[in-house]
Amino acid sequence: MAVDVIGKDRALKLKNNHERERIVLPSQNLSHLQMERNTIGFKATNRAGNIESNLDEIVVNYKGRSNKKPNLYILAIGVDKYRDGDLWLKYSKADALGFVNAIEKASKPLFKNIYTYKLLDKDVTKSKMLDMFTRIGEKTTRDDVFMLYMAGHGITDAKTGAYFYLPVDFRYKNENSVRKSGMSQNDFKLALSKIQALKSLTILDTCNSGSFAQAMASRGILQKTAINKLTRATGRTTIVASSKDQVALEGYKGHGVFTYTLMEALKGKGYGSDDKITIKELAGYIEDVLPDRTYEKWGYEQVPQSNITGNDFPIGIK
């Protein structure tokens, strides 16, 4: 499991030039490690957060034992009816609710309690999303599991490749609108840092449509860059639908094709040789099935992206 620690005062300041040869050794206490293997990563960023060093890692094997079942916390977010009517979608709300239903049924035997939180349509404002992360963070422990599912409009900044999720009240006024009103990867980074659960999964079923479609014609490449940056920034395993154009939004059996395939995996088709489905098996099933499914129906391959950090762990059982 990847251990993610974010401090408020990360910058190292030099008072005089002659101090540049000094070595600064920051320290951080880590508690409640996962049983057995824990991967602890280190990297440095500049003040703006857009330049970072290569990741260096150490592995800590914790030999403690616990038979206590963890709790599962789910946050599902979906927007169909944006304030801007040109951005309206058909399946985001149904996808968020469908994911919740599928994961609750699949994961019930693995967890002591399942706590589900939903933000849909008018409640998907930036402030309400940030408040919800705070509320959930106050309840979680490091032994718990946290899953974030988001459906709606996602967009990448053409200059930086940074990922933004558009809240329901987003309105395009100028080229700075997305940076000003969107939920940025840095917002996600700080929000997710409040979640204490060491086992975590972020699922993004976001794509462009309407007025954004032509502007994001090269979205496939930009999206991959953004998701990699988002995963590195948050330290959380991420699985994302990477749609090239609006065709994927037409849906598949009442859902977005990515989320339908995700739900199909959780309901039984994504399981391996045993009776459990893990994060890697879930991602593997989607990566195997989705491109063929979209090519057969729409004549092009929709290729999902996944970036898995830390150890694999089960999220469902037959």
Backbone bond lengths (Angstrom), bond angles and torsions (degrees), N, CA, C in turn:
res aa  C-N    CA-C-N  psi(-1)  N-CA   C-N-CA  omega(-1)  CA-C   N-CA-C  phi
1 M - - - 1.457 - - 1.519 109.54 -
2 A 1.312 116.71 132.74 1.459 121.05 177.70 1.514 109.69 -78.18
3 V 1.323 117.15 129.71 1.457 122.62 178.61 1.514 108.53 -97.73
4 D 1.333 116.49 126.02 1.458 121.54 -174.15 1.519 109.01 -117.19
5 V 1.317 118.05 119.97 1.448 122.67 178.99 1.518 108.40 -123.93
6 I 1.313 116.88 124.99 1.456 121.46 -179.89 1.524 108.42 -121.73
7 G 1.313 116.66 122.12 1.455 120.39 178.87 1.513 111.17 -101.33
8 K 1.317 115.96 159.18 1.462 120.17 -179.74 1.525 111.54 -78.10
9 D 1.327 116.63 -34.41 1.462 121.13 -177.12 1.520 109.03 -113.94
10 R 1.333 115.94 80.10 1.453 119.90 -173.82 1.518 112.94 -90.47
11 A 1.325 117.32 -23.20 1.457 119.42 -174.02 1.526 111.36 -69.95
12 L 1.329 116.94 138.27 1.454 122.89 175.71 1.526 107.94 -100.98
13 K 1.323 116.92 119.59 1.453 121.20 -173.63 1.535 111.03 -102.33
14 L 1.329 115.83 140.58 1.467 122.48 176.95 1.524 108.39 -109.28
15 K 1.329 116.87 124.34 1.463 120.44 -178.11 1.527 111.83 -79.80
16 N 1.323 116.94 -42.79 1.463 121.68 -178.05 1.523 110.03 -133.64
17 N 1.321 115.93 155.80 1.453 119.89 -178.65 1.524 112.65 -60.77
18 H 1.365 117.27 -33.34 1.451 118.74 -176.66 1.526 112.11 -68.97
19 E 1.325 117.47 -9.94 1.457 120.40 179.69 1.525 112.65 -88.18
20 R 1.312 118.41 -0.74 1.453 120.99 -175.90 1.523 113.16 -65.03
21 E 1.310 117.17 -20.21 1.457 119.36 -179.61 1.531 112.12 -85.10
22 R 1.328 117.01 -8.14 1.459 120.13 -178.88 1.523 110.59 -73.67
23 I 1.303 116.28 146.95 1.457 122.08 178.08 1.517 108.80 -104.23
24 V 1.317 115.88 126.19 1.462 121.27 178.85 1.520 108.62 -101.47
25 L 1.337 116.83 127.28 1.457 121.62 -178.42 1.522 109.79 -116.93
26 P 1.335 117.56 91.96 1.469 119.73 177.11 1.520 110.01 -70.75
27 S 1.323 116.85 154.41 1.463 121.36 179.09 1.523 109.62 -130.55
28 Q 1.322 115.14 153.87 1.464 120.82 -179.89 1.521 108.46 -150.13
29 N 1.328 116.67 126.47 1.455 120.98 176.22 1.523 110.11 -82.58
30 L 1.345 116.81 132.44 1.456 122.63 178.36 1.520 108.64 -116.49
31 S 1.324 115.98 129.93 1.458 120.12 -179.36 1.520 109.87 -126.84
32 H 1.322 116.04 164.52 1.458 122.93 177.67 1.524 112.13 53.82
33 L 1.319 116.08 51.03 1.455 120.00 177.50 1.524 110.32 -67.38
34 Q 1.328 115.51 157.30 1.455 121.13 175.80 1.524 109.77 -68.94
35 M 1.338 115.92 149.56 1.449 119.64 176.62 1.531 110.53 -58.69
36 E 1.316 116.47 140.07 1.452 125.47 178.25 1.520 111.16 69.02
37 R 1.317 119.07 -121.11 1.470 122.59 -165.70 1.533 112.39 -81.91
38 N 1.332 116.23 128.66 1.460 123.15 173.80 1.525 108.43 -128.92
39 T 1.325 116.92 126.34 1.459 121.62 177.64 1.516 108.88 -100.86
40 I 1.323 116.44 122.25 1.461 121.99 -178.55 1.519 107.66 -112.55
41 G 1.335 115.74 120.26 1.459 120.88 -175.91 1.518 112.83 -105.78
42 F 1.327 115.81 151.34 1.455 122.54 179.33 1.534 108.66 -131.05
43 K 1.316 115.83 134.58 1.456 119.82 172.39 1.524 108.64 -155.02
44 A 1.305 115.93 161.09 1.457 121.52 179.91 1.520 109.08 -120.74
45 T 1.327 115.90 145.83 1.460 121.00 176.99 1.519 109.48 -128.60
46 N 1.330 115.43 160.84 1.450 118.60 172.73 1.525 109.69 -77.41
47 R 1.316 117.05 176.89 1.458 121.02 -175.23 1.528 112.10 -60.60
48 A 1.340 117.11 -37.46 1.468 120.70 -177.84 1.524 112.58 -75.54
49 G 1.323 117.21 -19.53 1.450 120.62 179.27 1.516 114.76 83.87
50 N 1.347 118.20 8.74 1.461 120.57 -177.86 1.530 113.53 -104.59
51 I 1.333 117.36 -0.47 1.457 121.81 173.41 1.523 107.12 -128.02
52 E 1.311 116.75 129.35 1.456 119.37 -177.15 1.526 110.84 -137.26
53 S 1.308 115.63 154.69 1.456 121.15 178.36 1.515 110.15 -80.10
54 N 1.332 115.95 170.96 1.451 119.81 170.98 1.520 109.82 -65.73
55 L 1.319 115.76 150.85 1.457 121.25 -179.02 1.524 110.29 -80.45
56 D 1.323 116.28 130.85 1.456 122.00 173.38 1.524 107.43 -113.51
57 E 1.340 117.54 142.96 1.458 120.53 -172.29 1.524 111.72 -134.79
58 I 1.332 114.78 151.61 1.455 121.69 167.62 1.523 107.33 -129.60
59 V 1.323 116.40 155.23 1.459 121.60 -179.34 1.523 109.14 -114.24
60 V 1.332 116.06 127.96 1.457 122.46 177.48 1.518 108.35 -115.03
61 N 1.312 117.54 122.59 1.462 122.04 177.59 1.521 109.16 -97.44
62 Y 1.325 115.28 111.86 1.464 121.40 -178.33 1.519 108.85 -96.50
63 K 1.335 117.07 125.04 1.458 121.75 -172.83 1.524 113.52 -99.47
64 G 1.319 117.62 7.08 1.464 119.42 177.97 1.515 111.28 -63.01
65 R 1.310 117.30 162.50 1.459 121.53 -177.97 1.526 109.73 -129.01
66 S 1.328 115.23 141.88 1.459 120.29 177.23 1.519 108.97 -153.08
67 N 1.322 116.21 131.81 1.463 121.68 177.89 1.520 111.94 -102.54
68 K 1.291 116.66 5.69 1.447 121.51 -177.19 1.523 110.63 -75.38
69 K 1.328 116.84 131.14 1.464 120.42 176.32 1.528 109.93 -72.92
70 P 1.314 117.47 138.26 1.469 119.68 177.65 1.523 111.28 -79.96
71 N 1.299 116.41 169.73 1.464 122.42 171.89 1.522 109.14 -96.70
72 L 1.323 115.90 151.86 1.461 122.43 176.03 1.520 109.34 -111.55
73 Y 1.324 115.97 128.25 1.464 122.41 176.51 1.528 108.33 -113.98
74 I 1.318 116.20 126.96 1.464 122.27 -177.92 1.525 109.04 -120.07
75 L 1.308 116.78 129.35 1.464 121.94 171.81 1.521 107.72 -119.46
76 A 1.332 116.71 114.17 1.467 122.53 -178.96 1.520 109.20 -112.82
77 I 1.329 115.70 128.29 1.463 122.40 -177.12 1.518 109.31 -127.70
78 G 1.332 117.29 131.85 1.459 120.52 179.42 1.510 111.90 -152.35
79 V 1.335 116.10 136.27 1.465 121.43 179.57 1.518 110.32 -127.60
80 D 1.337 116.65 124.71 1.461 122.96 169.64 1.524 110.63 -104.96
81 K 1.328 115.89 -50.45 1.460 121.64 -170.67 1.523 111.35 -97.79
82 Y 1.325 114.70 83.16 1.458 120.46 175.79 1.525 111.04 -70.11
83 R 1.317 116.15 157.25 1.460 120.50 176.86 1.522 110.73 -58.39
84 D 1.313 116.17 -38.97 1.464 122.14 174.49 1.528 108.29 -83.10
85 G 1.328 116.78 111.24 1.459 120.92 -176.32 1.510 114.45 -59.73
86 D 1.325 117.68 -24.91 1.463 120.80 178.83 1.527 112.02 -67.98
87 L 1.311 117.34 -15.33 1.462 121.78 -177.53 1.529 112.93 -99.80
88 W 1.317 117.50 1.68 1.467 119.81 -175.95 1.529 111.21 -58.74
89 L 1.331 114.99 142.18 1.454 123.27 177.90 1.531 109.55 -118.97
90 K 1.322 116.62 170.39 1.463 120.51 -176.50 1.526 114.30 -107.83
91 Y 1.331 116.84 -28.56 1.465 117.85 -166.14 1.525 115.42 -123.71
92 S 1.304 119.68 0.50 1.462 120.59 -174.81 1.529 112.09 -62.32
93 K 1.322 116.97 -45.70 1.455 120.55 179.74 1.526 110.78 -64.32
94 A 1.337 116.74 -46.06 1.469 120.61 178.42 1.522 110.99 -61.88
95 D 1.336 117.05 -36.08 1.460 120.84 179.28 1.531 111.05 -66.75
96 A 1.330 116.84 -43.88 1.465 120.35 179.82 1.527 110.83 -62.04
97 L 1.328 116.69 -44.56 1.463 120.79 179.57 1.523 111.13 -69.12
98 G 1.322 116.98 -36.99 1.463 120.93 178.38 1.509 111.90 -65.41
99 F 1.332 116.64 -41.40 1.454 119.84 177.44 1.523 110.84 -62.31
100 V 1.332 116.98 -45.27 1.464 120.89 179.85 1.524 110.58 -58.19
101 N 1.315 116.81 -46.31 1.463 120.73 -179.43 1.528 111.50 -61.86
102 A 1.329 116.40 -43.23 1.470 120.57 -177.58 1.524 111.96 -69.08
103 I 1.319 117.49 -43.46 1.465 119.77 -176.80 1.517 111.11 -73.47
104 E 1.321 118.17 -34.29 1.470 120.26 177.49 1.530 111.06 -61.96
105 K 1.327 116.74 -43.91 1.466 120.36 -179.57 1.524 111.36 -69.12
106 A 1.322 117.12 -41.90 1.464 120.45 -176.55 1.521 112.42 -70.55
107 S 1.324 117.14 -36.65 1.462 120.58 -171.20 1.526 114.27 -95.08
108 K 1.317 117.80 -7.13 1.472 121.13 -174.42 1.521 113.40 -51.44
109 P 1.357 120.63 -44.91 1.472 119.86 -178.36 1.529 114.46 -67.50
110 L 1.331 117.65 -16.80 1.462 120.83 -174.13 1.523 113.57 -89.53
111 F 1.333 117.19 -16.50 1.460 119.84 -170.28 1.521 112.15 -125.39
112 K 1.323 114.73 150.04 1.451 120.67 176.93 1.518 110.62 -67.74
113 N 1.321 116.04 -48.98 1.469 122.50 178.42 1.520 109.30 -138.48
114 I 1.341 116.39 149.30 1.459 122.02 174.25 1.525 107.83 -119.89
115 Y 1.316 115.74 121.72 1.459 121.55 179.95 1.527 108.28 -112.51
116 T 1.320 116.35 120.10 1.462 121.60 -175.57 1.525 110.78 -112.73
117 Y 1.310 115.93 133.26 1.458 122.90 177.84 1.526 107.74 -126.03
118 K 1.341 116.42 136.46 1.459 120.85 -176.46 1.521 110.13 -129.79
119 L 1.313 115.07 137.62 1.457 122.65 170.25 1.522 106.42 -126.36
120 L 1.337 116.87 116.80 1.453 121.47 -174.65 1.527 110.20 -130.05
121 D 1.329 115.36 140.11 1.460 123.68 175.76 1.527 112.80 46.78
122 K 1.325 119.57 -112.18 1.467 122.12 -170.14 1.530 113.74 -61.55
123 D 1.335 116.94 -19.71 1.464 119.64 -179.17 1.532 113.04 -86.72
124 V 1.323 117.13 -3.75 1.469 119.70 -176.62 1.523 110.39 -89.51
125 T 1.315 115.60 66.10 1.463 121.30 171.79 1.525 108.45 -100.13
126 K 1.300 115.83 161.06 1.461 119.51 -178.99 1.523 111.33 -61.52
127 S 1.318 116.70 -42.76 1.467 120.00 -178.37 1.521 111.53 -65.61
128 K 1.333 118.23 -40.39 1.457 120.76 179.55 1.522 111.64 -69.05
129 M 1.330 116.72 -34.94 1.463 119.17 176.31 1.528 110.74 -64.42
130 L 1.323 116.98 -46.51 1.460 120.65 -179.99 1.523 111.17 -63.28
131 D 1.333 117.07 -40.60 1.464 121.00 177.79 1.527 111.08 -62.97
132 M 1.333 116.86 -38.18 1.459 120.28 -178.69 1.528 110.82 -66.56
133 F 1.325 117.18 -40.57 1.461 119.68 176.43 1.529 110.38 -60.10
134 T 1.321 116.95 -40.26 1.460 120.75 178.95 1.520 110.90 -63.87
135 R 1.327 117.26 -45.05 1.468 121.75 179.65 1.523 111.46 -59.96
136 I 1.336 116.02 -46.26 1.462 119.60 -179.08 1.530 110.13 -68.02
137 G 1.319 116.40 -38.93 1.459 120.22 -179.74 1.519 112.74 -60.42
138 E 1.317 117.05 -32.39 1.464 121.07 179.74 1.522 111.83 -70.57
139 K 1.326 117.51 -18.77 1.463 121.71 -176.49 1.530 113.16 -99.39
140 T 1.318 117.13 -27.34 1.467 120.34 -172.88 1.526 112.44 -77.22
141 T 1.330 114.42 155.82 1.460 121.77 169.97 1.524 107.47 -121.80
142 R 1.320 117.25 172.23 1.455 120.87 -178.08 1.521 112.64 -69.69
143 D 1.324 116.70 -18.02 1.465 120.18 179.51 1.520 112.69 -83.66
144 D 1.327 117.81 -9.52 1.465 121.97 -175.49 1.532 111.54 -83.82
145 V 1.337 114.48 174.98 1.464 122.48 176.37 1.532 107.99 -121.29
146 F 1.320 115.96 137.96 1.467 121.01 -179.78 1.525 109.61 -125.81
147 M 1.335 116.10 133.88 1.463 121.71 176.42 1.524 110.02 -126.02
148 L 1.308 115.26 130.55 1.461 122.10 175.80 1.517 108.58 -114.21
149 Y 1.347 116.27 124.78 1.466 121.53 175.95 1.524 107.40 -120.43
150 M 1.339 116.68 131.68 1.457 120.84 179.78 1.519 110.03 -135.57
151 A 1.332 115.39 130.54 1.464 121.58 175.12 1.526 108.27 -128.65
152 G 1.302 115.79 142.25 1.457 120.90 -178.06 1.516 109.26 149.05
153 H 1.314 116.21 -149.11 1.461 120.93 179.77 1.522 110.78 -94.52
154 G 1.326 115.55 124.42 1.451 121.54 170.80 1.516 108.39 -116.75
155 I 1.298 116.90 148.14 1.457 120.57 -178.72 1.525 108.58 -146.43
156 T 1.312 116.58 154.15 1.456 120.96 178.02 1.519 110.61 -115.17
157 D 1.305 115.09 144.54 1.459 121.40 177.57 1.521 108.54 -74.79
158 A 1.319 116.96 120.47 1.463 121.16 -176.22 1.524 112.33 -62.99
159 K 1.335 117.37 -26.50 1.457 120.09 -177.84 1.522 112.41 -81.90
160 T 1.330 117.17 -40.75 1.463 120.80 -173.08 1.526 113.33 -110.41
161 G 1.349 117.96 -16.96 1.453 121.01 -175.31 1.513 113.10 76.73
162 A 1.332 117.70 7.91 1.468 121.79 -179.28 1.527 110.10 -73.25
163 Y 1.326 115.08 146.80 1.463 121.83 -177.67 1.530 110.34 -90.97
164 F 1.347 115.67 140.29 1.462 122.44 174.95 1.526 109.57 -132.46
165 Y 1.322 116.36 136.97 1.466 122.14 171.82 1.521 107.30 -103.43
166 L 1.331 116.43 132.48 1.456 120.44 -175.68 1.524 110.95 -90.95
167 P 1.332 118.32 120.38 1.459 121.32 176.87 1.523 111.21 -73.33
168 V 1.331 117.03 170.23 1.461 122.23 -172.74 1.524 112.57 -62.73
169 D 1.325 118.08 -30.75 1.460 121.38 -175.89 1.531 112.93 -93.53
170 F 1.329 117.53 15.06 1.460 120.50 -179.90 1.521 111.00 -65.34
171 R 1.322 116.29 136.58 1.471 122.80 174.37 1.517 108.46 -135.59
172 Y 1.323 115.57 131.65 1.459 119.87 179.74 1.528 109.70 -84.20
173 K 1.334 115.35 119.92 1.461 120.95 177.87 1.527 110.98 -115.94
174 N 1.329 116.27 -42.46 1.451 121.46 178.86 1.526 108.60 -156.22
175 E 1.322 116.99 -175.41 1.460 121.01 -174.55 1.530 113.12 -66.20
176 N 1.334 117.15 -13.92 1.466 120.31 178.63 1.528 112.95 -93.85
177 S 1.332 117.78 -0.91 1.464 120.85 -174.82 1.519 112.25 -61.69
178 V 1.335 116.48 -42.52 1.460 119.58 -177.99 1.523 110.58 -64.57
179 R 1.331 116.88 -44.84 1.463 119.99 -179.24 1.523 111.54 -65.35
180 K 1.328 116.22 -33.92 1.468 120.31 -177.01 1.524 112.27 -78.67
181 S 1.331 118.13 -40.73 1.463 121.47 -170.95 1.526 114.08 -105.96
182 G 1.337 117.37 -21.11 1.459 120.00 -175.89 1.519 112.62 -75.57
183 M 1.316 115.36 161.52 1.469 122.45 174.68 1.526 106.27 -88.26
184 S 1.320 117.02 104.59 1.454 121.72 -171.98 1.518 111.75 -82.38
185 Q 1.343 115.54 169.11 1.454 119.43 177.65 1.529 110.76 -65.12
186 N 1.323 117.87 -28.99 1.464 119.85 175.30 1.527 110.96 -70.19
187 D 1.342 116.32 -35.95 1.466 119.77 174.27 1.529 110.15 -61.12
188 F 1.343 115.84 -44.24 1.459 120.32 177.88 1.530 110.56 -62.36
189 K 1.318 115.67 -40.69 1.462 120.20 -178.46 1.520 110.97 -58.63
190 L 1.318 116.76 -48.61 1.456 120.67 -179.14 1.528 111.22 -70.64
191 A 1.342 116.97 -37.95 1.461 120.18 179.79 1.519 111.50 -65.45
192 L 1.332 116.64 -44.88 1.456 120.49 -178.93 1.525 112.22 -71.34
193 S 1.326 117.54 -23.03 1.461 119.79 177.73 1.525 111.42 -66.33
194 K 1.325 116.69 -17.79 1.466 121.01 177.87 1.519 112.20 -81.34
195 I 1.331 116.52 -15.75 1.461 121.44 179.01 1.519 108.38 -84.54
196 Q 1.325 117.14 116.96 1.457 120.34 -174.46 1.528 113.54 -79.42
197 A 1.333 117.54 -18.57 1.464 120.97 -176.49 1.526 110.57 -57.73
198 L 1.339 116.54 127.08 1.457 120.50 -179.39 1.520 112.24 -77.74
199 K 1.334 117.03 -29.66 1.459 121.11 177.05 1.525 107.67 -93.58
200 S 1.313 115.90 121.32 1.460 119.19 -171.58 1.525 110.92 -149.15
201 L 1.327 115.17 146.42 1.464 121.69 178.66 1.518 109.33 -138.87
202 T 1.332 116.29 130.41 1.464 122.22 174.43 1.525 108.79 -113.08
203 I 1.329 116.68 127.89 1.463 122.57 179.05 1.519 108.34 -120.94
204 L 1.326 116.88 123.63 1.456 122.00 -178.99 1.522 110.33 -118.62
205 D 1.329 116.27 114.69 1.460 121.07 172.48 1.523 106.99 -109.77
206 T 1.315 114.96 73.00 1.454 120.99 -177.42 1.518 110.19 -121.29
207 C 1.310 116.42 142.94 1.456 120.79 179.39 1.514 109.31 -154.48
208 N 1.300 116.29 174.02 1.461 122.00 -177.38 1.525 110.70 -102.01
209 S 1.315 116.97 147.13 1.461 121.54 175.18 1.522 108.86 -151.62
210 G 1.330 115.78 176.79 1.461 119.81 176.36 1.503 113.50 55.90
211 S 1.336 115.95 -126.41 1.461 120.76 -174.52 1.523 112.90 -69.17
212 F 1.344 118.33 -16.01 1.455 120.32 -179.47 1.522 113.09 -88.54
213 A 1.327 118.06 -16.47 1.459 121.12 -170.84 1.528 112.61 -58.98
214 Q 1.336 116.55 -52.12 1.461 119.56 -177.42 1.518 111.63 -68.08
215 A 1.345 116.56 -37.15 1.464 120.28 -178.35 1.520 111.57 -65.17
216 M 1.344 116.33 -28.16 1.452 120.50 -176.41 1.519 111.03 -109.78
217 A 1.320 117.29 40.84 1.466 121.19 -177.35 1.517 111.73 -60.62
218 S 1.348 117.30 -31.01 1.466 120.85 179.66 1.520 111.48 -97.21
219 R 1.320 117.21 26.22 1.457 123.01 -173.05 1.525 113.13 -57.89
220 G 1.319 118.34 -31.85 1.459 120.33 -177.07 1.518 112.23 -54.49
221 I 1.353 116.59 -47.60 1.455 120.73 -179.52 1.519 110.75 -71.95
222 L 1.327 116.34 -44.26 1.454 119.69 -178.94 1.519 111.48 -63.70
223 Q 1.331 116.70 -39.49 1.447 119.84 -178.35 1.525 111.01 -63.56
224 K 1.320 117.20 -41.09 1.456 119.61 179.93 1.520 110.50 -61.62
225 T 1.320 116.60 -42.66 1.450 120.23 177.71 1.517 110.94 -62.23
226 A 1.325 117.00 -43.74 1.455 121.00 -178.48 1.514 111.79 -64.48
227 I 1.327 117.69 -42.89 1.445 120.52 -178.68 1.523 111.07 -66.26
228 N 1.339 116.93 -39.57 1.457 119.06 175.96 1.524 110.88 -61.39
229 K 1.331 116.47 -41.49 1.457 120.40 178.42 1.522 110.65 -65.78
230 L 1.336 116.19 -41.54 1.458 120.22 -179.54 1.520 110.76 -63.13
231 T 1.327 117.00 -43.15 1.461 120.49 -179.98 1.521 110.68 -64.14
232 R 1.337 117.21 -44.53 1.462 119.92 178.79 1.519 111.07 -63.71
233 A 1.342 115.60 -38.66 1.466 119.81 -177.26 1.518 112.23 -67.94
234 T 1.329 117.33 -39.15 1.455 120.82 -174.71 1.513 113.34 -94.62
235 G 1.341 118.14 -20.04 1.449 120.72 -176.71 1.508 113.16 71.15
236 R 1.334 118.32 19.53 1.456 122.77 -176.39 1.522 110.50 -115.25
237 T 1.329 115.68 142.15 1.454 120.49 174.57 1.518 109.55 -61.31
238 T 1.329 116.74 135.81 1.461 121.99 -175.54 1.515 110.90 -131.36
239 I 1.333 116.45 134.72 1.463 123.20 171.44 1.519 106.52 -124.53
240 V 1.326 116.76 130.39 1.462 119.58 -173.85 1.516 111.34 -138.00
241 A 1.343 115.97 145.74 1.460 122.01 172.67 1.516 107.74 -84.46
242 S 1.329 117.80 128.58 1.462 121.67 -179.91 1.515 108.58 -113.93
243 S 1.318 116.28 93.32 1.459 121.42 -179.44 1.519 110.56 -92.35
244 K 1.311 117.09 137.32 1.463 120.29 -179.09 1.520 112.64 -82.64
245 D 1.344 117.38 -27.97 1.453 119.70 -178.25 1.519 109.65 -156.15
246 Q 1.312 115.76 -168.84 1.456 121.49 -171.05 1.523 113.41 -73.67
247 V 1.328 118.50 -17.03 1.462 121.28 -175.52 1.517 112.02 -53.94
248 A 1.331 118.30 -38.45 1.464 121.13 -178.20 1.516 111.83 -63.13
249 L 1.313 116.82 -23.46 1.459 120.39 -178.87 1.516 112.78 -72.76
250 E 1.319 118.33 -14.45 1.457 120.14 -179.73 1.517 112.06 -68.53
251 G 1.328 116.26 -13.65 1.447 120.41 170.15 1.515 114.83 87.67
252 Y 1.315 113.10 172.88 1.454 121.09 -178.08 1.520 106.98 -148.19
253 K 1.326 116.25 107.18 1.467 122.28 179.64 1.522 112.21 55.93
254 G 1.345 115.23 45.40 1.459 120.83 175.50 1.511 115.25 84.81
255 H 1.318 117.50 8.13 1.464 121.15 179.70 1.522 109.22 -141.64
256 G 1.327 116.05 167.13 1.447 119.38 166.76 1.518 107.97 -64.12
257 V 1.311 117.45 145.10 1.463 120.24 -173.07 1.532 112.06 -63.55
258 F 1.316 117.24 -35.09 1.463 120.51 178.00 1.523 111.00 -64.10
259 T 1.335 116.80 -49.65 1.460 119.85 -177.83 1.520 111.44 -68.57
260 Y 1.334 117.94 -34.19 1.468 119.09 176.08 1.532 109.94 -61.03
261 T 1.323 116.62 -43.08 1.460 121.04 179.49 1.531 110.62 -65.85
262 L 1.316 116.62 -38.44 1.460 122.13 176.07 1.530 111.06 -61.18
263 M 1.332 116.39 -47.26 1.466 120.69 179.83 1.524 111.20 -65.20
264 E 1.307 116.28 -37.96 1.462 122.18 177.81 1.531 110.80 -60.17
265 A 1.326 115.76 -41.51 1.466 120.34 178.11 1.521 110.94 -63.59
266 L 1.343 117.12 -44.46 1.459 121.50 -178.41 1.522 112.48 -67.01
267 K 1.327 116.49 -28.68 1.465 120.32 -177.86 1.528 113.04 -81.79
268 G 1.342 117.17 -4.17 1.461 117.81 173.91 1.510 116.50 146.09
269 K 1.330 118.67 -27.86 1.456 120.51 -173.17 1.530 113.41 -78.18
270 G 1.332 117.21 -15.17 1.455 119.07 -178.52 1.511 114.75 -96.26
271 Y 1.331 116.56 2.86 1.456 120.27 -177.09 1.524 110.50 -76.46
272 G 1.344 114.77 148.68 1.450 120.22 178.80 1.510 111.52 -88.20
273 S 1.334 116.24 -142.95 1.463 120.82 -175.74 1.525 112.83 -75.75
274 D 1.337 117.33 -19.02 1.459 119.72 177.95 1.528 109.79 -101.75
275 D 1.336 116.41 -166.42 1.459 120.18 -176.43 1.519 112.83 -97.22
276 K 1.349 117.27 16.10 1.452 120.63 -179.25 1.523 110.91 -121.67
277 I 1.327 115.67 153.42 1.460 120.91 172.49 1.520 108.16 -117.90
278 T 1.327 115.77 129.36 1.457 121.89 -179.00 1.529 110.09 -103.12
279 I 1.328 115.37 173.24 1.461 120.53 177.64 1.525 111.09 -57.64
280 K 1.330 117.10 -45.87 1.464 120.32 -178.53 1.523 111.34 -66.08
281 E 1.328 117.56 -37.97 1.465 120.24 178.24 1.520 110.85 -67.15
282 L 1.327 116.92 -37.18 1.463 121.01 176.87 1.525 110.48 -63.04
283 A 1.326 115.94 -49.74 1.468 120.42 179.36 1.517 110.91 -62.76
284 G 1.336 117.09 -40.75 1.461 121.06 -179.32 1.510 112.72 -63.61
285 Y 1.333 116.89 -40.68 1.465 120.14 179.20 1.530 110.67 -64.20
286 I 1.322 116.34 -45.52 1.471 120.01 -179.68 1.526 110.45 -62.70
287 E 1.317 116.64 -42.72 1.471 120.51 -179.51 1.524 111.97 -65.97
288 D 1.332 117.75 -31.09 1.464 121.36 179.00 1.526 112.38 -78.09
289 V 1.326 116.88 -40.14 1.465 121.62 -170.05 1.525 113.18 -90.34
290 L 1.321 117.74 -41.80 1.465 120.98 -170.36 1.527 114.00 -60.72
291 P 1.336 120.56 -47.57 1.471 118.72 -179.29 1.531 113.12 -59.20
292 D 1.340 117.35 -42.62 1.471 120.41 179.51 1.524 111.08 -66.96
293 R 1.331 115.94 -39.15 1.464 119.97 -178.57 1.525 111.42 -64.73
294 T 1.325 117.16 -44.76 1.457 119.78 -179.14 1.526 111.23 -71.73
295 Y 1.341 117.28 -33.40 1.468 119.27 178.07 1.527 110.85 -66.66
296 E 1.317 115.80 -39.73 1.464 119.88 179.80 1.522 111.80 -66.29
297 K 1.337 117.22 -38.09 1.464 120.18 -175.73 1.527 113.46 -88.31
298 W 1.368 116.37 -39.53 1.459 119.29 -173.06 1.525 114.10 -117.93
299 G 1.336 117.37 -6.67 1.451 119.47 176.90 1.511 115.17 83.74
300 Y 1.321 118.73 15.35 1.463 121.33 173.72 1.522 108.29 -147.35
301 E 1.314 116.19 160.51 1.458 121.16 -178.54 1.525 111.29 -96.57
302 Q 1.323 115.58 119.03 1.457 120.83 171.48 1.528 107.04 -91.77
303 V 1.311 116.16 113.80 1.459 120.76 -172.63 1.526 109.97 -103.96
304 P 1.337 118.51 114.34 1.468 120.73 178.86 1.516 111.18 -73.43
305 Q 1.306 115.69 160.00 1.463 122.06 178.29 1.524 108.51 -117.72
306 S 1.319 117.54 143.79 1.458 120.70 173.30 1.508 109.37 -142.13
307 N 1.307 116.13 144.81 1.452 122.52 177.77 1.521 106.90 -138.75
308 I 1.323 116.75 105.36 1.459 122.12 -172.66 1.514 109.86 -103.07
309 T 1.323 115.78 123.82 1.460 121.39 178.40 1.520 109.37 -113.16
310 G 1.319 117.05 147.55 1.449 120.36 177.22 1.518 112.28 74.67
311 N 1.329 115.92 -164.73 1.449 122.31 -176.98 1.511 112.03 -78.96
312 D 1.318 115.22 151.44 1.449 121.45 173.05 1.533 109.02 -72.80
313 F 1.340 118.02 150.39 1.461 120.06 177.46 1.536 109.40 -152.67
314 P 1.346 117.20 151.02 1.462 120.33 -177.96 1.518 112.54 -74.23
315 I 1.341 115.56 145.64 1.455 120.22 176.56 1.522 112.35 -126.18
316 G 1.336 117.39 -4.56 1.455 121.03 179.62 1.509 111.62 -153.60
317 I 1.331 115.78 157.56 1.452 121.47 179.17 1.518 109.29 -144.95
318 K 1.320 116.11 143.14 1.475 120.51 -179.45 1.507 109.62 -74.19
